[in-house]
Amino acid sequence: MGVFCSGSVLFQGSGHKCMAIPHMTTEQVTLCGRIKQLGYSCGGQVQLYGERFDLISDPFCVGDDCVLVDALEQRSGHARRVRIPVNIVRMAKEQHRAA
C-alpha cells in the first residue's frame, strides 16, 4: 500500500484521504521553507524521538511554534504525524530574522 501527496492532502493506498494539512499564513509558509532547507522535506529521512522516519510530506504549521510533518515509521511502516523539535523551529526562525 503506497502513500503519496497531492497538494495539501495526504493520501494512502488507492486514494483514500488520510490526513489534511491546514492552511498557513505567509510567515508560516516561509518558516516551513526554512525547515525544509534544514532537511525536513518530503522524501527525506530523519531520526526523531528515537525513531527513524521516511518523510511523506513537507513541514506545515498548526500554531506559532508547532510544526508537524507526516512520516512513515521505518520499523513498523505506520504513518504518523510527527512534531518537528522546538529547537529546529527556533533555529529556522532565527535564520529568517538574520536574513
MOPAC internal coordinates of N, CA, C and O (Angstrom, degrees):
PM7 1SCF
backbone

  N    0.0000 0     0.00 0     0.00 0    0    0    0
  C    1.4511 1     0.00 0     0.00 0    1    0    0
  C    1.5200 1   107.98 1     0.00 0    2    1    0
  O    1.2310 1   119.61 1   -57.19 1    3    2    1
  N    1.3252 1   118.35 1   122.81 1    3    2    1
  C    1.4578 1   122.08 1  -178.37 1    5    3    2
  C    1.5132 1   112.66 1   -94.68 1    6    5    3
  O    1.2310 1   121.73 1   -20.96 1    7    6    5
  N    1.3117 1   114.29 1   159.04 1    7    6    5
  C    1.4618 1   121.86 1   176.47 1    9    7    6
  C    1.5166 1   106.50 1  -124.01 1   10    9    7
  O    1.2310 1   119.97 1   -45.96 1   11   10    9
  N    1.3172 1   117.67 1   134.04 1   11   10    9
  C    1.4507 1   120.42 1  -179.83 1   13   11   10
  C    1.5199 1   110.51 1  -146.18 1   14   13   11
  O    1.2310 1   121.33 1   -18.85 1   15   14   13
  N    1.3415 1   115.06 1   161.15 1   15   14   13
  C    1.4606 1   121.45 1  -178.72 1   17   15   14
  C    1.5230 1   109.76 1  -104.37 1   18   17   15
  O    1.2310 1   120.98 1   -34.55 1   19   18   17
  N    1.3085 1   115.74 1   145.45 1   19   18   17
  C    1.4517 1   121.98 1   174.13 1   21   19   18
  C    1.5190 1   107.37 1  -143.21 1   22   21   19
  O    1.2310 1   120.49 1   -77.15 1   23   22   21
  N    1.3269 1   116.67 1   102.85 1   23   22   21
  C    1.4597 1   119.73 1  -176.92 1   25   23   22
  C    1.5087 1   110.36 1    65.19 1   26   25   23
  O    1.2310 1   120.46 1    56.06 1   27   26   25
  N    1.3308 1   116.73 1  -123.94 1   27   26   25
  C    1.4571 1   120.08 1  -177.41 1   29   27   26
  C    1.5189 1   112.35 1  -106.28 1   30   29   27
  O    1.2310 1   120.01 1  -162.25 1   31   30   29
  N    1.3334 1   117.58 1    17.75 1   31   30   29
  C    1.4627 1   120.86 1  -179.16 1   33   31   30
  C    1.5173 1   109.12 1  -123.41 1   34   33   31
  O    1.2310 1   120.45 1   -44.17 1   35   34   33
  N    1.3079 1   116.75 1   135.83 1   35   34   33
  C    1.4524 1   122.62 1   178.15 1   37   35   34
  C    1.5094 1   109.03 1   -94.73 1   38   37   35
  O    1.2310 1   120.09 1   -47.79 1   39   38   37
  N    1.3213 1   117.43 1   132.21 1   39   38   37
  C    1.4531 1   122.37 1   179.67 1   41   39   38
  C    1.5171 1   109.55 1  -116.32 1   42   41   39
  O    1.2310 1   120.55 1   -27.95 1   43   42   41
  N    1.3238 1   116.55 1   152.05 1   43   42   41
  C    1.4506 1   121.02 1   177.52 1   45   43   42
  C    1.5196 1   108.45 1  -131.69 1   46   45   43
  O    1.2310 1   121.03 1   -38.18 1   47   46   45
  N    1.3243 1   115.64 1   141.82 1   47   46   45
  C    1.4575 1   120.36 1   176.91 1   49   47   46
  C    1.5105 1   112.22 1    70.15 1   50   49   47
  O    1.2310 1   120.63 1    52.67 1   51   50   49
  N    1.3156 1   116.40 1  -127.33 1   51   50   49
  C    1.4596 1   121.57 1  -173.14 1   53   51   50
  C    1.5199 1   112.84 1   -89.91 1   54   53   51
  O    1.2310 1   120.03 1  -152.29 1   55   54   53
  N    1.3372 1   117.55 1    27.71 1   55   54   53
  C    1.4570 1   120.09 1   175.54 1   57   55   54
  C    1.5055 1   114.48 1   102.91 1   58   57   55
  O    1.2310 1   119.37 1  -167.12 1   59   58   57
  N    1.3191 1   118.81 1    12.88 1   59   58   57
  C    1.4623 1   120.59 1   176.91 1   61   59   58
  C    1.5156 1   109.66 1   -77.10 1   62   61   59
  O    1.2310 1   120.67 1   -50.86 1   63   62   61
  N    1.3319 1   116.32 1   129.14 1   63   62   61
  C    1.4623 1   119.97 1  -178.84 1   65   63   62
  C    1.5185 1   109.35 1   -62.38 1   66   65   63
  O    1.2310 1   121.03 1   -48.02 1   67   66   65
  N    1.3281 1   115.64 1   131.98 1   67   66   65
  C    1.4633 1   121.13 1  -176.38 1   69   67   66
  C    1.5260 1   110.46 1  -109.43 1   70   69   67
  O    1.2310 1   119.57 1   123.86 1   71   70   69
  N    1.3293 1   118.43 1   -56.14 1   71   70   69
  C    1.4620 1   121.88 1  -177.45 1   73   71   70
  C    1.5246 1   108.77 1  -142.71 1   74   73   71
  O    1.2310 1   120.34 1   -43.10 1   75   74   73
  N    1.3200 1   116.96 1   136.90 1   75   74   73
  C    1.4564 1   121.12 1   176.43 1   77   75   74
  C    1.5212 1   109.50 1   -96.72 1   78   77   75
  O    1.2310 1   120.58 1   -35.26 1   79   78   77
  N    1.3187 1   116.50 1   144.74 1   79   78   77
  C    1.4565 1   122.37 1   178.39 1   81   79   78
  C    1.5218 1   107.41 1  -103.53 1   82   81   79
  O    1.2310 1   120.11 1   -51.53 1   83   82   81
  N    1.3528 1   117.40 1   128.47 1   83   82   81
  C    1.4641 1   120.34 1  -175.65 1   85   83   82
  C    1.5248 1   113.22 1   -69.52 1   86   85   83
  O    1.2310 1   120.98 1   -20.37 1   87   86   85
  N    1.3365 1   115.74 1   159.63 1   87   86   85
  C    1.4627 1   121.55 1   174.20 1   89   87   86
  C    1.5204 1   108.75 1   -70.83 1   90   89   87
  O    1.2310 1   120.57 1   -31.99 1   91   90   89
  N    1.3469 1   116.51 1   148.01 1   91   90   89
  C    1.4518 1   120.92 1  -176.87 1   93   91   90
  C    1.5218 1   110.58 1  -125.68 1   94   93   91
  O    1.2310 1   121.31 1   -24.84 1   95   94   93
  N    1.3330 1   115.09 1   155.16 1   95   94   93
  C    1.4662 1   121.09 1   174.45 1   97   95   94
  C    1.5272 1   108.79 1   -74.57 1   98   97   95
  O    1.2310 1   120.34 1   -12.26 1   99   98   97
  N    1.3255 1   116.95 1   167.74 1   99   98   97
  C    1.4601 1   121.82 1   177.81 1  101   99   98
  C    1.5223 1   110.73 1   -59.52 1  102  101   99
  O    1.2310 1   120.08 1   139.03 1  103  102  101
  N    1.3180 1   117.46 1   -40.97 1  103  102  101
  C    1.4676 1   121.59 1   178.86 1  105  103  102
  C    1.5316 1   110.77 1   -63.70 1  106  105  103
  O    1.2310 1   120.23 1   139.31 1  107  106  105
  N    1.3170 1   117.17 1   -40.69 1  107  106  105
  C    1.4649 1   120.93 1   178.88 1  109  107  106
  C    1.5256 1   111.15 1   -67.37 1  110  109  107
  O    1.2310 1   120.13 1   141.99 1  111  110  109
  N    1.3272 1   117.35 1   -38.01 1  111  110  109
  C    1.4617 1   121.23 1   177.54 1  113  111  110
  C    1.5283 1   109.50 1   -62.85 1  114  113  111
  O    1.2310 1   120.08 1   137.74 1  115  114  113
  N    1.3320 1   117.45 1   -42.26 1  115  114  113
  C    1.4627 1   122.24 1   177.91 1  117  115  114
  C    1.5214 1   110.45 1   -62.58 1  118  117  115
  O    1.2310 1   120.36 1   134.82 1  119  118  117
  N    1.3393 1   116.93 1   -45.18 1  119  118  117
  C    1.4602 1   121.71 1   178.46 1  121  119  118
  C    1.5318 1   110.42 1   -58.92 1  122  121  119
  O    1.2310 1   120.33 1   133.79 1  123  122  121
  N    1.3096 1   116.97 1   -46.21 1  123  122  121
  C    1.4702 1   120.71 1  -179.39 1  125  123  122
  C    1.5236 1   111.11 1   -64.86 1  126  125  123
  O    1.2310 1   120.05 1   145.99 1  127  126  125
  N    1.3272 1   117.52 1   -34.01 1  127  126  125
  C    1.4613 1   121.17 1   175.56 1  129  127  126
  C    1.5179 1   111.32 1   -62.28 1  130  129  127
  O    1.2310 1   120.54 1   140.16 1  131  130  129
  N    1.3143 1   116.58 1   -39.84 1  131  130  129
  C    1.4707 1   120.58 1   178.24 1  133  131  130
  C    1.5275 1   110.75 1   -68.96 1  134  133  131
  O    1.2310 1   120.35 1   142.66 1  135  134  133
  N    1.3199 1   116.94 1   -37.34 1  135  134  133
  C    1.4649 1   120.52 1   177.78 1  137  135  134
  C    1.5315 1   109.93 1   -66.53 1  138  137  135
  O    1.2310 1   120.19 1   143.20 1  139  138  137
  N    1.3238 1   117.24 1   -36.80 1  139  138  137
  C    1.4644 1   120.83 1   175.31 1  141  139  138
  C    1.5253 1   110.28 1   -60.09 1  142  141  139
  O    1.2310 1   120.52 1   138.97 1  143  142  141
  N    1.3388 1   116.61 1   -41.03 1  143  142  141
  C    1.4663 1   121.30 1   179.57 1  145  143  142
  C    1.5325 1   111.52 1   -64.32 1  146  145  143
  O    1.2310 1   120.13 1   156.82 1  147  146  145
  N    1.3212 1   117.36 1   -23.18 1  147  146  145
  C    1.4598 1   121.84 1   178.11 1  149  147  146
  C    1.5374 1   111.95 1   -83.72 1  150  149  147
  O    1.2310 1   120.18 1  -178.82 1  151  150  149
  N    1.3373 1   117.27 1     1.18 1  151  150  149
  C    1.4576 1   120.81 1   174.37 1  153  151  150
  C    1.5154 1   115.72 1   107.72 1  154  153  151
  O    1.2310 1   120.09 1  -174.27 1  155  154  153
  N    1.3213 1   117.42 1     5.73 1  155  154  153
  C    1.4687 1   120.82 1  -179.34 1  157  155  154
  C    1.5207 1   109.56 1  -102.42 1  158  157  155
  O    1.2310 1   120.73 1  -116.06 1  159  158  157
  N    1.3458 1   116.21 1    63.94 1  159  158  157
  C    1.4654 1   119.47 1  -178.93 1  161  159  158
  C    1.5244 1   110.06 1  -122.37 1  162  161  159
  O    1.2310 1   121.16 1   -19.92 1  163  162  161
  N    1.3053 1   115.38 1   160.08 1  163  162  161
  C    1.4633 1   122.51 1  -179.40 1  165  163  162
  C    1.5246 1   109.86 1   -53.26 1  166  165  163
  O    1.2310 1   121.10 1   -49.00 1  167  166  165
  N    1.3190 1   115.50 1   131.00 1  167  166  165
  C    1.4515 1   121.09 1  -178.98 1  169  167  166
  C    1.5151 1   113.36 1    96.75 1  170  169  167
  O    1.2310 1   120.20 1   167.67 1  171  170  169
  N    1.3372 1   117.22 1   -12.33 1  171  170  169
  C    1.4537 1   121.07 1   179.83 1  173  171  170
  C    1.5178 1   112.40 1   -83.56 1  174  173  171
  O    1.2310 1   121.37 1    -7.81 1  175  174  173
  N    1.3109 1   114.99 1   172.19 1  175  174  173
  C    1.4567 1   121.92 1   175.52 1  177  175  174
  C    1.5213 1   108.09 1  -126.87 1  178  177  175
  O    1.2310 1   120.64 1   -43.17 1  179  178  177
  N    1.3349 1   116.38 1   136.83 1  179  178  177
  C    1.4612 1   121.43 1   179.62 1  181  179  178
  C    1.5206 1   109.76 1  -139.99 1  182  181  179
  O    1.2310 1   121.70 1   -18.93 1  183  182  181
  N    1.3212 1   114.35 1   161.07 1  183  182  181
  C    1.4516 1   120.43 1   171.13 1  185  183  182
  C    1.5177 1   106.98 1  -114.83 1  186  185  183
  O    1.2310 1   120.97 1   -59.81 1  187  186  185
  N    1.3246 1   115.75 1   120.19 1  187  186  185
  C    1.4648 1   122.77 1   179.65 1  189  187  186
  C    1.5115 1   108.87 1  -135.79 1  190  189  187
  O    1.2310 1   121.18 1   -42.65 1  191  190  189
  N    1.3226 1   115.34 1   137.35 1  191  190  189
  C    1.4649 1   120.74 1   174.17 1  193  191  190
  C    1.5278 1   112.49 1    54.48 1  194  193  191
  O    1.2310 1   120.58 1  -143.23 1  195  194  193
  N    1.3431 1   116.50 1    36.77 1  195  194  193
  C    1.4575 1   121.15 1   177.60 1  197  195  194
  C    1.5148 1   115.27 1    77.87 1  198  197  195
  O    1.2310 1   119.64 1  -173.79 1  199  198  197
  N    1.3138 1   118.30 1     6.21 1  199  198  197
  C    1.4681 1   122.62 1  -179.64 1  201  199  198
  C    1.5238 1   109.69 1  -122.48 1  202  201  199
  O    1.2310 1   120.24 1   -29.75 1  203  202  201
  N    1.3302 1   117.15 1   150.25 1  203  202  201
  C    1.4643 1   122.31 1   173.86 1  205  203  202
  C    1.5265 1   108.46 1   -98.74 1  206  205  203
  O    1.2310 1   121.24 1   -44.00 1  207  206  205
  N    1.3332 1   115.24 1   136.00 1  207  206  205
  C    1.4605 1   121.38 1  -176.13 1  209  207  206
  C    1.5191 1   111.23 1  -129.99 1  210  209  207
  O    1.2310 1   120.91 1   -34.49 1  211  210  209
  N    1.3345 1   115.86 1   145.51 1  211  210  209
  C    1.4583 1   123.56 1   166.42 1  213  211  210
  C    1.5246 1   105.73 1   -98.89 1  214  213  211
  O    1.2310 1   120.29 1   -58.80 1  215  214  213
  N    1.3299 1   117.06 1   121.20 1  215  214  213
  C    1.4647 1   120.29 1  -176.85 1  217  215  214
  C    1.5204 1   110.20 1   -79.42 1  218  217  215
  O    1.2310 1   121.00 1   -49.88 1  219  218  217
  N    1.3289 1   115.70 1   130.12 1  219  218  217
  C    1.4668 1   121.24 1  -178.10 1  221  219  218
  C    1.5245 1   111.73 1  -117.60 1  222  221  219
  O    1.2310 1   120.77 1  -169.83 1  223  222  221
  N    1.3361 1   116.13 1    10.17 1  223  222  221
  C    1.4591 1   120.72 1   171.61 1  225  223  222
  C    1.5166 1   108.00 1  -150.00 1  226  225  223
  O    1.2310 1   121.04 1   -15.99 1  227  226  225
  N    1.3038 1   115.61 1   164.01 1  227  226  225
  C    1.4567 1   120.68 1   169.69 1  229  227  226
  C    1.5261 1   107.24 1   -81.53 1  230  229  227
  O    1.2310 1   119.97 1   -19.13 1  231  230  229
  N    1.3319 1   117.67 1   160.87 1  231  230  229
  C    1.4634 1   119.66 1   179.21 1  233  231  230
  C    1.5263 1   111.66 1   -64.29 1  234  233  231
  O    1.2310 1   120.98 1   -28.01 1  235  234  233
  N    1.3326 1   115.72 1   151.99 1  235  234  233
  C    1.4620 1   121.65 1   176.85 1  237  235  234
  C    1.5221 1   108.64 1  -147.13 1  238  237  235
  O    1.2310 1   121.01 1   -29.16 1  239  238  237
  N    1.3280 1   115.68 1   150.84 1  239  238  237
  C    1.4637 1   122.38 1  -176.67 1  241  239  238
  C    1.5199 1   110.75 1   -95.64 1  242  241  239
  O    1.2310 1   121.16 1   -39.58 1  243  242  241
  N    1.3131 1   115.38 1   140.42 1  243  242  241
  C    1.4597 1   121.60 1   171.01 1  245  243  242
  C    1.5295 1   109.91 1  -121.42 1  246  245  243
  O    1.2310 1   120.27 1  -174.06 1  247  246  245
  N    1.3142 1   117.08 1     5.94 1  247  246  245
  C    1.4622 1   124.23 1   178.34 1  249  247  246
  C    1.5118 1   108.08 1  -176.02 1  250  249  247
  O    1.2310 1   120.58 1     0.06 1  251  250  249
  N    1.3324 1   116.50 1  -179.94 1  251  250  249
  C    1.4659 1   120.22 1  -176.82 1  253  251  250
  C    1.5234 1   112.95 1   -60.26 1  254  253  251
  O    1.2310 1   119.80 1   135.08 1  255  254  253
  N    1.3035 1   117.99 1   -44.92 1  255  254  253
  C    1.4644 1   121.69 1  -178.25 1  257  255  254
  C    1.5232 1   112.71 1  -116.57 1  258  257  255
  O    1.2310 1   120.02 1  -168.65 1  259  258  257
  N    1.3208 1   117.56 1    11.35 1  259  258  257
  C    1.4589 1   120.97 1  -178.16 1  261  259  258
  C    1.5280 1   109.18 1  -109.29 1  262  261  259
  O    1.2310 1   121.44 1   -75.93 1  263  262  261
  N    1.3303 1   114.85 1   104.07 1  263  262  261
  C    1.4607 1   121.58 1   179.74 1  265  263  262
  C    1.5235 1   107.08 1  -116.21 1  266  265  263
  O    1.2310 1   120.85 1   -49.59 1  267  266  265
  N    1.3204 1   115.97 1   130.41 1  267  266  265
  C    1.4581 1   122.03 1  -177.43 1  269  267  266
  C    1.5173 1   110.42 1  -119.29 1  270  269  267
  O    1.2310 1   121.50 1   -16.35 1  271  270  269
  N    1.3206 1   114.73 1   163.65 1  271  270  269
  C    1.4555 1   121.92 1   173.75 1  273  271  270
  C    1.5282 1   106.85 1  -144.79 1  274  273  271
  O    1.2310 1   120.43 1   -37.39 1  275  274  273
  N    1.3217 1   116.78 1   142.61 1  275  274  273
  C    1.4571 1   120.72 1   175.15 1  277  275  274
  C    1.5163 1   107.67 1   -86.80 1  278  277  275
  O    1.2310 1   120.93 1   -42.71 1  279  278  277
  N    1.3417 1   115.83 1   137.29 1  279  278  277
  C    1.4598 1   120.30 1  -174.12 1  281  279  278
  C    1.5196 1   110.80 1  -149.30 1  282  281  279
  O    1.2310 1   121.43 1   -19.83 1  283  282  281
  N    1.3257 1   114.87 1   160.17 1  283  282  281
  C    1.4538 1   122.06 1   172.87 1  285  283  282
  C    1.5255 1   108.23 1  -107.43 1  286  285  283
  O    1.2310 1   120.70 1   -52.85 1  287  286  285
  N    1.3265 1   116.27 1   127.15 1  287  286  285
  C    1.4610 1   119.88 1   173.51 1  289  287  286
  C    1.5170 1   107.66 1   -65.78 1  290  289  287
  O    1.2310 1   120.05 1   -52.72 1  291  290  289
  N    1.3223 1   117.50 1   127.28 1  291  290  289
  C    1.4660 1   119.31 1  -179.12 1  293  291  290
  C    1.5208 1   111.47 1   -65.99 1  294  293  291
  O    1.2310 1   120.31 1   143.69 1  295  294  293
  N    1.3201 1   117.02 1   -36.31 1  295  294  293
  C    1.4653 1   120.06 1  -176.06 1  297  295  294
  C    1.5269 1   112.06 1   -69.08 1  298  297  295
  O    1.2310 1   120.56 1   132.65 1  299  298  297
  N    1.3389 1   116.54 1   -47.35 1  299  298  297
  C    1.4710 1   120.08 1  -174.30 1  301  299  298
  C    1.5232 1   113.92 1  -100.92 1  302  301  299
  O    1.2310 1   120.22 1   157.76 1  303  302  301
  N    1.3397 1   117.18 1   -22.24 1  303  302  301
  C    1.4555 1   120.65 1  -176.09 1  305  303  302
  C    1.5161 1   113.89 1    81.32 1  306  305  303
  O    1.2310 1   120.01 1  -176.25 1  307  306  305
  N    1.3391 1   117.58 1     3.75 1  307  306  305
  C    1.4674 1   121.38 1  -179.81 1  309  307  306
  C    1.5316 1   111.19 1   -77.79 1  310  309  307
  O    1.2310 1   121.10 1   -39.40 1  311  310  309
  N    1.3329 1   115.51 1   140.60 1  311  310  309
  C    1.4612 1   121.31 1   174.41 1  313  311  310
  C    1.5205 1   109.20 1   -78.00 1  314  313  311
  O    1.2310 1   120.96 1   -45.98 1  315  314  313
  N    1.3326 1   115.78 1   134.02 1  315  314  313
  C    1.4667 1   121.39 1   178.88 1  317  315  314
  C    1.5131 1   109.49 1  -138.54 1  318  317  315
  O    1.2310 1   121.12 1   -27.69 1  319  318  317
  N    1.2974 1   115.46 1   152.31 1  319  318  317
  C    1.4556 1   122.33 1   171.93 1  321  319  318
  C    1.5288 1   105.39 1  -100.35 1  322  321  319
  O    1.2310 1   120.51 1   -63.08 1  323  322  321
  N    1.3368 1   116.63 1   116.92 1  323  322  321
  C    1.4536 1   122.50 1  -171.19 1  325  323  322
  C    1.5221 1   110.23 1  -115.65 1  326  325  323
  O    1.2310 1   120.67 1   -43.42 1  327  326  325
  N    1.3229 1   116.33 1   136.58 1  327  326  325
  C    1.4600 1   120.95 1   178.65 1  329  327  326
  C    1.5263 1   110.08 1   -81.42 1  330  329  327
  O    1.2310 1   121.12 1   -47.34 1  331  330  329
  N    1.3338 1   115.46 1   132.66 1  331  330  329
  C    1.4617 1   120.88 1   173.31 1  333  331  330
  C    1.5295 1   106.69 1   -70.63 1  334  333  331
  O    1.2310 1   119.32 1   -47.26 1  335  334  333
  N    1.3355 1   118.91 1   132.74 1  335  334  333
  C    1.4665 1   120.37 1  -178.76 1  337  335  334
  C    1.5317 1   112.48 1   -55.98 1  338  337  335
  O    1.2310 1   121.14 1   -36.54 1  339  338  337
  N    1.3223 1   115.42 1   143.46 1  339  338  337
  C    1.4668 1   121.91 1  -176.18 1  341  339  338
  C    1.5290 1   111.30 1   -58.20 1  342  341  339
  O    1.2310 1   119.80 1   143.79 1  343  342  341
  N    1.3371 1   117.98 1   -36.21 1  343  342  341
  C    1.4657 1   118.98 1  -179.76 1  345  343  342
  C    1.5301 1   111.63 1   -64.37 1  346  345  343
  O    1.2310 1   119.68 1   147.51 1  347  346  345
  N    1.3222 1   118.22 1   -32.49 1  347  346  345
  C    1.4707 1   121.69 1   176.28 1  349  347  346
  C    1.5271 1   109.57 1   -69.91 1  350  349  347
  O    1.2310 1   120.36 1   137.86 1  351  350  349
  N    1.3363 1   116.92 1   -42.14 1  351  350  349
  C    1.4714 1   121.07 1   178.37 1  353  351  350
  C    1.5248 1   109.82 1   -62.16 1  354  353  351
  O    1.2310 1   120.25 1   135.74 1  355  354  353
  N    1.3173 1   117.12 1   -44.26 1  355  354  353
  C    1.4770 1   120.60 1   179.05 1  357  355  354
  C    1.5202 1   111.41 1   -63.23 1  358  357  355
  O    1.2310 1   120.16 1   139.37 1  359  358  357
  N    1.3379 1   117.31 1   -40.63 1  359  358  357
  C    1.4594 1   120.97 1   178.39 1  361  359  358
  C    1.5265 1   110.13 1   -61.23 1  362  361  359
  O    1.2310 1   120.25 1   137.59 1  363  362  361
  N    1.3145 1   117.13 1   -42.41 1  363  362  361
  C    1.4667 1   121.12 1   179.11 1  365  363  362
  C    1.5258 1   110.95 1   -65.72 1  366  365  363
  O    1.2310 1   120.35 1   141.37 1  367  366  365
  N    1.3329 1   116.94 1   -38.63 1  367  366  365
  C    1.4690 1   120.18 1   177.74 1  369  367  366
  C    1.5199 1   110.89 1   -65.52 1  370  369  367
  O    1.2310 1   119.86 1   140.21 1  371  370  369
  N    1.3379 1   117.87 1   -39.79 1  371  370  369
  C    1.4565 1   121.54 1   179.63 1  373  371  370
  C    1.5226 1   110.52 1   -66.34 1  374  373  371
  O    1.2310 1   119.66 1   142.97 1  375  374  373
  N    1.3281 1   118.25 1   -37.03 1  375  374  373
  C    1.4618 1   121.40 1   176.33 1  377  375  374
  C    1.5267 1   109.88 1   -62.17 1  378  377  375
  O    1.2310 1   120.54 1   141.72 1  379  378  377
  N    1.3278 1   116.58 1   -38.28 1  379  378  377
  C    1.4612 1   121.25 1  -179.72 1  381  379  378
  C    1.5264 1   110.21 1   -65.84 1  382  381  379
  O    1.2310 1   120.30 1   137.13 1  383  382  381
  N    1.3281 1   117.03 1   -42.87 1  383  382  381
  C    1.4701 1   120.79 1   179.73 1  385  383  382
  C    1.5177 1   111.87 1   -66.38 1  386  385  383
  O    1.2310 1   120.34 1   144.58 1  387  386  385
  N    1.3348 1   116.96 1   -35.42 1  387  386  385
  C    1.4675 1   121.62 1  -178.61 1  389  387  386
  C    1.5197 1   112.22 1   -74.90 1  390  389  387
  O    1.2310 1   120.21 1   157.23 1  391  390  389
  N    1.3198 1   117.20 1   -22.77 1  391  390  389
  C    1.4763 1   120.70 1  -176.59 1  393  391  390
  C    1.5070 1   112.26 1   -74.69 1  394  393  391
  O    1.2310 1   120.10 1   180.00 1  395  394  393

